[in-house]
Amino acid sequence: MTRSAAARAAALAVLPLLAGCGTLGALGAPSHNPPAKAFSVSGPVSAVVIHGGSGSIDVTGSSRSTVTVSQQVSYSKTPPNATHSLRAGTLTISYSCPVEIVCGVTYDVQVPRGVAVTVTAGAGAITLTSLNGTVSARAAAGLITAVGLRSATASFTSNAGGVFASFASAPRSLTANTNVGPITLTVPGSAAYRISTHTFVGSATVTVHRSDSSAHSISARSDLGSISIDPA
């Protein structure tokens, strides 16, 4: 298979994911959208794990000591079953859906800046803002945006969408991967970086200082999409 054919195959592969998450199937289907519900978790939380499906996920760091979650459900017949649990300092947020055309949850989560954050989404955008702890975001179909991060370790993967991430301090390890979609990374220009880029279809532009011996590493790979790594 040629590189362009592989890229087209990657693009087509995400269509069933969109349909399964209700994004394509929602066309013309009635949808219930009751008011958002919120809850807070005051126990000691060192990590937040969010398992999303259809719907956007926003996670914002602040000086607060508690975690606050606002969740907006949408469904055609039966509402999703949204759950959360706190075990050994890890708060896990997720939901399940019956088989129907429309079913999803949109999350807006406020966390202490230093907690580790792991987010997965089916069809929906992921936005991470002002976080200092380790971050990991994965979207089957959706844009991943990260702003003002001070995370030493960060990993972003989008099958179809793209990755746009900016850092307020130099990450020690930054990884970004897409099947279909661009990758744009902005990092402090005061540091040098050990950089690896690879794209099948698209260009890679690196304007930050490079050093093979740097303690700061960046890896960016895209099957179909451009890669840009620039100083802040």
Secondary structure, DSSP 8 states (H G I E B T S, - for coil): --HHHHHHHHHHHTHHHHHHTTTTTTTT---B----EEEEE-S--SEEEEE--BS-EEEEEES-SSEEEEEEEEESSS--EEEEEEETTEEEEEEE--SSS-EEEEEEEEEETTSEEEEEEEES-EEEES--S-EEEEEEEEEEEEEEE--SEEEEEEEEEEEEEEESS--SEEEEEEEES-EEEEE-TTSEEEEEEEEEES-EEE-SEE-TT-S-EEEEEEEES-EEEEE-
